[in-house]
């Protein structure tokens, strides 16, 4: 099959730890054609959606390590029609570009896209967790989202807890996540001014969330494929940062899912699949869902490392991708045969 990865630039890849690179390498190892483009490379030619792609030249032997694969890859640039691919794997970083989705709307019936466009429209920011209908905060910490500074200050004052988490609605990789305390209300006012003000006369939404006890010990990143967990790791904050994201200096360790975490995955999995969100990363603290990452969930390489390659998550992901492409091709062949039977009648 031929796969187009819509992602961040090739030169921005971390050749030792990048999840997208692990997926690309697995495709190349299986002999699949692989091309990559950024959202900015999408274009329309003669009313057909194309992309200026970096195409990976096929290798007689794919190197074993990610870094050697990255260094030995040869790329050539070509303009290619997106409808000619069997699958599009979306791996661009937030925030989601709505214009890019409009480009992809024209090919969504021709190509299997992971994750679905409608699913990404609904779930690309941190509001999506509210869609799980958890009115009693059983699986989601008590959360407020607003641009209204007075309202947010009121919620902080009325909170029974001394600490809360403040973060931008469209942040990723732990960017902008801070721990606030009631004892520093004067600082909180200026922080809210900073987070809400966009500097161009507009304003930003911010999230205020109950602090979960034990968060200082880290969180759990769980990767879900087709609604089922396929890998997990514990992320532990660094000594100088409360965030556990590896990009923020956190470390990783093995993690076996608890009974509560398994129940959480079972509860949210069917909705993820229904929304076409087949490959998702969720962040869990104390058995509660903190975030759902649908655009470019990471963690494959780290999970593989802590389990010393006993678990190769990328193999499961590409197995799934191949099966969905086969299903789509078989459905197309069936429709073609049935239409021919009607035409010949």
C-alpha positions as CSV (number, residue, x, y, z in Angstrom):
1,X,0.0,0.0,0.0
2,X,1.0,3.6,-0.3
3,X,0.8,5.9,2.7
4,X,1.0,9.7,3.0
5,X,2.0,11.0,6.4
6,X,0.8,14.6,7.0
7,X,3.1,15.8,9.7
8,X,5.7,18.2,10.9
9,X,8.8,18.8,8.8
10,X,11.3,16.0,8.3
11,X,14.1,18.1,9.7
12,X,12.2,18.6,13.0
13,X,12.2,14.8,13.7
14,X,14.0,13.5,16.8
15,X,15.8,10.6,15.1
16,X,16.0,8.5,18.3
17,X,12.6,9.0,19.9
18,X,10.1,10.1,17.3
19,X,6.8,8.2,17.1
20,X,6.1,9.3,13.5
21,X,9.5,8.1,12.4
22,X,8.8,4.7,14.0
23,X,5.6,4.3,12.1
24,X,7.3,5.4,8.8
25,X,10.1,3.0,9.3
26,X,7.7,0.1,9.9
27,X,5.9,1.0,6.7
28,X,9.1,1.1,4.8
29,X,10.2,-2.2,6.4
30,X,7.1,-3.9,5.0
31,X,7.7,-2.6,1.5
32,X,5.0,0.0,1.5
33,X,5.4,3.3,-0.4
34,X,5.8,6.2,2.0
35,X,5.4,10.0,1.3
36,X,5.3,12.9,3.8
37,X,4.1,16.4,3.6
38,X,3.3,19.2,6.0
39,X,-0.2,20.9,6.0
40,X,1.4,23.9,4.3
41,X,2.3,21.6,1.3
42,X,-1.3,20.9,0.4
43,X,-2.5,22.4,-2.9
44,X,-5.2,22.1,-5.6
45,X,-4.3,21.5,-9.2
46,X,-6.9,21.3,-11.9
47,X,-9.6,20.9,-9.1
48,X,-7.7,17.9,-7.6
49,X,-6.2,18.0,-4.1
50,X,-2.4,17.4,-4.3
51,X,0.5,17.7,-2.0
52,X,4.1,18.6,-2.5
53,X,5.5,15.4,-0.9
54,X,8.8,14.1,0.2
55,X,8.8,10.6,-1.1
56,X,11.1,8.0,0.6
57,X,13.1,6.0,-2.0
58,X,12.7,2.3,-1.4
59,X,15.5,0.5,0.3
60,X,16.9,-3.0,-0.3
61,X,17.5,-3.3,3.4
62,X,15.9,-1.1,6.0
63,X,18.3,-0.2,8.9
64,X,17.6,-1.6,12.3
65,X,17.7,1.5,14.4
66,X,15.5,4.6,14.0
67,X,18.6,6.9,13.9
68,X,20.3,5.0,11.1
69,X,17.1,4.8,9.2
70,X,16.6,8.5,9.5
71,X,20.2,9.2,8.4
72,X,20.1,6.8,5.4
73,X,16.7,7.8,4.0
74,X,16.8,9.4,0.6
75,X,14.0,11.8,-0.2
76,X,12.7,13.2,-3.5
77,X,10.1,15.9,-3.9
78,X,7.0,15.2,-6.0
79,X,3.5,16.7,-6.4
80,X,1.1,13.8,-5.8
81,X,-2.7,13.5,-5.7
82,X,-3.8,12.5,-2.3
83,X,-6.7,10.4,-3.6
84,X,-4.0,8.1,-5.1
85,X,-2.9,7.0,-1.7
86,X,-4.4,4.0,0.1
87,X,-4.1,5.7,3.5
88,X,-3.3,9.1,5.0
89,X,-1.8,9.1,8.5
90,X,-2.3,12.4,10.2
91,X,0.6,13.3,12.5
92,X,0.7,17.1,12.5
93,X,1.1,18.9,15.8
94,X,-1.6,21.1,17.3
95,X,-3.3,23.5,16.8
96,X,-5.5,22.0,14.2
97,X,-5.6,23.9,10.9
98,X,-9.3,24.0,9.7
99,X,-8.2,25.0,6.2
100,X,-6.1,21.8,6.0
101,X,-9.2,19.8,6.9
102,X,-11.1,21.4,4.1
103,X,-8.4,20.2,1.7
104,X,-8.7,16.7,3.0
105,X,-12.6,16.7,2.9
106,X,-12.3,16.3,-0.9
107,X,-10.5,12.9,-0.5
108,X,-12.0,11.4,2.7
109,X,-14.3,9.1,0.6
110,X,-11.4,7.8,-1.4
111,X,-8.7,7.3,1.2
112,X,-8.6,5.8,4.7
113,X,-7.6,8.6,7.0
114,X,-6.4,8.0,10.5
115,X,-7.7,9.8,12.5
116,X,-11.0,10.7,10.8
117,X,-11.5,14.4,9.9
118,X,-14.7,14.7,11.8
119,X,-13.1,13.1,14.9
120,X,-10.2,15.5,14.8
121,X,-12.6,18.4,14.4
122,X,-14.4,17.4,17.6
123,X,-11.5,16.2,19.6
124,X,-8.5,18.3,18.7
125,X,-8.5,20.4,21.8
126,X,-9.0,19.6,25.5
127,X,-12.7,20.2,25.5
128,X,-13.3,16.7,24.1
129,X,-13.1,15.1,27.4
130,X,-16.4,16.8,28.4
131,X,-18.1,14.7,25.7
132,X,-17.8,11.6,27.8
133,X,-20.7,12.9,30.0
134,X,-18.9,12.6,33.3
135,X,-21.2,14.9,35.3
136,X,-20.0,13.6,38.7
137,X,-16.3,13.7,37.9
138,X,-15.9,9.9,38.2
139,X,-13.3,9.6,35.4
140,X,-12.5,13.3,34.7
141,X,-11.2,15.8,37.3
142,X,-13.5,18.7,37.9
143,X,-12.8,21.1,35.0
144,X,-13.7,24.7,34.1
145,X,-13.0,26.3,30.7
146,X,-13.5,30.0,30.2
147,X,-12.2,33.4,28.9
148,X,-13.9,35.1,31.8
149,X,-11.2,36.1,34.3
150,X,-13.7,36.9,37.1
151,X,-15.4,33.5,36.8
152,X,-12.1,31.7,36.9
153,X,-10.9,33.6,40.0
154,X,-14.2,32.8,41.6
155,X,-13.7,29.1,40.9
156,X,-10.3,29.2,42.4
157,X,-11.5,30.9,45.6
158,X,-14.5,28.4,45.9
159,X,-12.4,25.3,45.3
160,X,-11.9,23.1,48.3
161,X,-8.4,22.3,47.2
162,X,-5.4,24.6,47.8
163,X,-3.9,23.8,44.4
164,X,-5.3,23.7,40.8
165,X,-3.9,23.2,37.3
166,X,-4.0,26.0,34.8
167,X,-3.3,25.4,31.1
168,X,-4.1,26.9,27.7
169,X,-6.9,25.2,25.7
170,X,-4.8,24.5,22.6
171,X,-1.5,23.6,24.3
172,X,0.4,20.4,23.7
173,X,3.5,18.6,25.0
174,X,3.0,20.1,28.4
175,X,3.4,23.6,27.1
176,X,1.9,26.2,29.4
177,X,0.8,23.8,32.1
178,X,1.3,25.4,35.5
179,X,0.4,24.6,39.1
180,X,-1.3,27.4,41.0
181,X,-2.0,27.8,44.7
182,X,-4.6,29.8,46.6
183,X,-1.9,31.3,48.8
184,X,-0.6,33.2,45.7
185,X,-3.8,34.9,44.5
186,X,-2.0,38.1,43.5
187,X,0.1,36.1,41.1
188,X,-2.9,34.2,39.8
189,X,-4.6,37.4,38.6
190,X,-1.6,38.4,36.5
191,X,-1.2,34.8,35.2
192,X,-4.8,34.8,34.1
193,X,-4.3,38.1,32.3
194,X,-1.3,36.6,30.5
195,X,-3.1,33.4,29.5
196,X,-6.3,35.0,28.4
197,X,-4.8,37.9,26.5
198,X,-3.8,37.0,22.9
199,X,-2.0,40.3,22.3
200,X,-4.1,41.1,19.2
201,X,-7.3,42.3,20.8
202,X,-8.6,38.8,21.0
203,X,-8.7,36.4,23.9
204,X,-7.8,32.8,24.6
205,X,-9.7,30.1,26.5
206,X,-7.9,28.6,29.4
207,X,-8.6,25.4,31.4
208,X,-8.8,25.3,35.2
209,X,-8.7,21.8,36.6
210,X,-8.7,20.2,40.0
211,X,-5.3,19.1,41.1
212,X,-5.2,15.3,41.5
213,X,-3.4,14.1,44.5
214,X,-0.4,12.1,43.4
215,X,0.1,14.2,40.3
216,X,3.6,15.1,41.7
217,X,4.5,11.5,41.2
218,X,3.7,11.6,37.5
219,X,1.1,10.5,35.0
220,X,0.4,7.5,32.8
221,X,0.4,7.8,29.0
222,X,-1.8,5.1,27.4
223,X,-1.9,4.5,23.7
224,X,-5.2,3.2,22.4
225,X,-5.6,1.5,19.0
226,X,-9.2,1.0,17.8
227,X,-10.4,1.6,21.3
228,X,-8.1,-0.8,23.0
229,X,-4.9,-0.1,25.0
230,X,-1.8,-1.3,23.1
231,X,0.9,0.2,25.3
232,X,1.5,2.3,28.4
233,X,4.2,4.0,30.4
234,X,4.6,6.0,33.6
235,X,5.9,9.5,33.1
236,X,7.8,10.9,36.1
237,X,8.4,14.7,36.5
238,X,11.9,16.0,36.6
239,X,13.3,17.5,39.8
240,X,12.8,21.1,38.6
241,X,9.4,20.7,36.9
242,X,5.9,19.5,37.9
243,X,5.1,18.4,34.4
244,X,5.8,14.7,33.5
245,X,6.0,15.1,29.8
246,X,9.3,13.8,28.4
247,X,9.6,16.9,26.3
248,X,9.6,18.9,29.6
249,X,12.4,16.8,31.2
250,X,10.4,14.0,32.6
251,X,11.6,10.4,32.7
252,X,9.8,7.1,31.9
253,X,9.2,3.8,33.5
254,X,7.3,0.5,32.9
255,X,3.6,0.6,33.9
256,X,1.0,-2.2,34.0
257,X,-2.5,-0.9,33.7
258,X,-4.5,-0.9,37.0
259,X,-8.1,-2.2,37.2
260,X,-9.3,1.4,37.3
261,X,-7.3,2.3,34.2
262,X,-8.5,-0.7,32.3
263,X,-12.1,0.2,33.2
264,X,-11.5,3.8,32.0
265,X,-10.2,2.6,28.6
266,X,-13.2,0.3,28.3
267,X,-15.6,3.2,29.0
268,X,-14.1,5.7,26.5
269,X,-13.0,3.2,23.8
270,X,-16.3,2.8,22.0
271,X,-16.8,6.5,21.7
272,X,-13.3,7.0,20.3
273,X,-13.9,4.3,17.6
274,X,-17.4,5.8,16.9
275,X,-15.7,9.1,16.3
276,X,-13.1,7.6,14.0
277,X,-10.3,8.2,16.5
278,X,-8.4,5.0,16.0
279,X,-5.0,5.9,17.3
280,X,-5.1,8.0,20.4
281,X,-2.9,8.8,23.4
282,X,-4.6,9.5,26.8
283,X,-3.0,10.9,29.9
284,X,-4.3,9.5,33.2
285,X,-3.5,10.5,36.8
286,X,-4.9,8.7,39.7
287,X,-7.3,6.7,37.5
288,X,-8.8,9.9,36.0
289,X,-8.6,11.1,32.4
290,X,-6.7,14.3,32.1
291,X,-6.2,14.7,28.3
292,X,-7.0,12.9,25.0
293,X,-4.4,13.4,22.3
294,X,-5.7,12.7,18.8
295,X,-3.5,14.7,16.4
296,X,0.0,13.3,16.9
297,X,0.0,11.1,20.0
298,X,3.5,10.1,21.0
299,X,5.1,7.5,23.2
300,X,5.7,4.5,20.9
301,X,9.5,4.6,21.1
302,X,9.6,5.2,24.8
303,X,7.2,2.3,25.5
304,X,9.3,0.1,23.3
305,X,12.4,1.1,25.2
306,X,11.1,0.5,28.7
307,X,9.8,-2.9,27.7
308,X,13.1,-3.6,25.8
309,X,11.4,-4.1,22.5
310,X,9.2,-6.9,23.8
311,X,6.4,-4.6,22.8
312,X,6.6,-3.0,19.4
313,X,3.6,-0.8,19.2
314,X,4.3,0.4,15.7
315,X,3.8,-3.1,14.4
316,X,0.3,-3.3,15.9
317,X,-0.6,0.2,14.5
318,X,0.5,-0.7,10.9
319,X,-1.2,-4.1,11.1
320,X,-4.4,-2.2,11.9
321,X,-3.8,0.3,9.1
322,X,-3.3,-2.5,6.6
323,X,-6.5,-4.2,7.7
324,X,-8.5,-1.0,7.3
325,X,-7.1,-0.5,3.8
326,X,-7.9,-4.1,2.8
327,X,-11.5,-3.6,4.1
328,X,-11.9,-0.4,2.1
329,X,-10.5,-2.0,-1.1
330,X,-12.8,-5.1,-0.7
331,X,-15.8,-2.9,-0.2
332,X,-14.9,-0.9,-3.3
333,X,-14.5,-4.1,-5.3
334,X,-17.8,-5.4,-4.1
335,X,-19.6,-2.3,-5.1
336,X,-18.0,-2.4,-8.5
337,X,-19.1,-6.0,-9.1
338,X,-22.7,-5.3,-8.0
339,X,-23.0,-2.2,-10.1
340,X,-21.6,-4.2,-13.1
341,X,-24.3,-6.8,-12.5
342,X,-27.0,-4.2,-12.6
343,X,-25.5,-2.5,-15.7
344,X,-25.4,-5.9,-17.5
345,X,-29.0,-6.8,-16.6
